[in-house]
Amino acid sequence: MSRYFKRNWDETRGDEFDFWGKSTWYFEVGTDGYPIKQIELYENGNRLKYHSEKTFDDYGGLGDQALDFDEFKEFEIEKAEFENEWNKSN
């Protein structure tokens, strides 16, 4: 069963795309904690989206580390909120 998380990052990327600004990340993760789907929303309006058919691009990629459920428990969201953002990113 998948779980869903939304987390704001108060830091910028620290790379050539630093000017994109801070970001909000959405994750759908499996029972093992590994991301299945991921959305990154940046202050400048850029949206990045990763999943099994698009695991990386020139800007980043699908997380390859499991989320710590204890660390992320306060960031858990409903499936509907994740799917709403996922559909906006199509």
C-alpha positions, 0 to 999 in steps of 0.5 A: 500500500502506497503512502503519500508525503508533501515536504517543503524545502527551505533551501535552494538547489545549490546548482546552476538552477539555484535561481528556481528558488525553494521547492515543495516535494511530493512523494508516493512511496511503497511499503519499503519507503522508496519513491514510486512517483515524485513531483518537485514544485519550484518558486519560479513555477517549474515542475519536475515529475519522475516515475518508473517511465521517467526516472531522470532528466537533465534537472534531477531524478526519482529519489533512490533512497528510502524515506524514513517514515518516522522522519516524514510522519508529520508530512504525510498527506492524503492520496487525493492531494498527491493525485491532484498535484500529479494530474496538474503536472501532466 
